[in-house]
């Protein structure tokens, strides 16, 4: 094999590694926010069922907690983009 074909193969391996790394980053990074937001919603519904008069307050706090839990998914997306395009 000549030097040009070796460089093409090396570049293809690098691109494949980036794609696999970004896929793992998003796959693993999306699991935790999904589980966390599900738990937040379930416990908020339990709380509203126990004390319906506090539904507005519980819903507000639930949405804030969901936003905080979602930030880990957004960070994973940012890292996946950095892996794909910046490295």
MARMIDO-728357 format. One record per residue (C-alpha): residue number from 1; x negated, y negated, z negated. Coordinates in nm, 2 decimals. Layout:
residues N
- resi_c1_c2_c3
- NUM_X_Y_Z
...
***
This chain:
residues 87
- resi_c1_c2_c3
- 1_0.00_0.00_0.00
- 2_-0.12_-0.34_0.08
- 3_-0.13_-0.64_-0.16
- 4_0.18_-0.80_-0.02
- 5_0.40_-0.50_-0.07
- 6_0.26_-0.45_-0.42
- 7_0.36_-0.81_-0.50
- 8_0.71_-0.75_-0.37
- 9_0.76_-0.44_-0.58
- 10_0.62_-0.62_-0.89
- 11_0.86_-0.92_-0.83
- 12_1.15_-0.67_-0.79
- 13_1.07_-0.50_-1.12
- 14_1.05_-0.84_-1.29
- 15_1.39_-0.95_-1.16
- 16_1.54_-0.61_-1.26
- 17_1.39_-0.65_-1.61
- 18_1.54_-0.99_-1.64
- 19_1.88_-0.87_-1.54
- 20_1.87_-0.58_-1.78
- 21_1.75_-0.80_-2.06
- 22_2.02_-1.06_-2.00
- 23_2.28_-0.78_-1.98
- 24_2.17_-0.64_-2.32
- 25_2.16_-0.99_-2.47
- 26_2.52_-1.06_-2.37
- 27_2.65_-0.71_-2.45
- 28_2.51_-0.71_-2.80
- 29_2.57_-1.08_-2.85
- 30_2.94_-1.05_-2.76
- 31_3.02_-0.76_-3.00
- 32_2.97_-0.95_-3.33
- 33_3.19_-1.25_-3.24
- 34_3.46_-1.02_-3.12
- 35_3.46_-0.82_-3.45
- 36_3.43_-1.14_-3.66
- 37_3.71_-1.32_-3.49
- 38_3.93_-1.01_-3.52
- 39_3.87_-0.99_-3.89
- 40_3.93_-1.37_-3.93
- 41_4.27_-1.34_-3.75
- 42_4.38_-1.03_-3.94
- 43_4.30_-1.18_-4.27
- 44_4.47_-1.51_-4.18
- 45_4.78_-1.32_-4.08
- 46_4.77_-1.13_-4.41
- 47_4.74_-1.46_-4.60
- 48_5.03_-1.62_-4.41
- 49_5.24_-1.32_-4.48
- 50_5.17_-1.35_-4.85
- 51_5.21_-1.73_-4.87
- 52_5.41_-1.86_-4.57
- 53_5.42_-2.22_-4.72
- 54_5.05_-2.25_-4.66
- 55_5.06_-2.14_-4.29
- 56_4.94_-2.48_-4.15
- 57_4.65_-2.49_-4.39
- 58_4.55_-2.13_-4.33
- 59_4.58_-2.17_-3.95
- 60_4.35_-2.48_-3.95
- 61_4.09_-2.30_-4.16
- 62_4.12_-1.99_-3.94
- 63_4.06_-2.19_-3.62
- 64_3.75_-2.36_-3.78
- 65_3.62_-2.01_-3.88
- 66_3.68_-1.88_-3.53
- 67_3.48_-2.16_-3.38
- 68_3.19_-2.09_-3.61
- 69_3.20_-1.72_-3.54
- 70_3.21_-1.79_-3.16
- 71_2.88_-1.99_-3.18
- 72_2.68_-1.66_-3.19
- 73_2.83_-1.56_-2.86
- 74_2.75_-1.90_-2.71
- 75_2.39_-1.87_-2.84
- 76_2.37_-1.52_-2.67
- 77_2.49_-1.67_-2.35
- 78_2.23_-1.95_-2.37
- 79_1.95_-1.69_-2.43
- 80_2.08_-1.48_-2.14
- 81_2.06_-1.78_-1.91
- 82_1.71_-1.86_-2.03
- 83_1.60_-1.50_-1.96
- 84_1.75_-1.51_-1.61
- 85_1.64_-1.86_-1.50
- 86_1.37_-2.00_-1.72
- 87_1.13_-1.71_-1.77
***
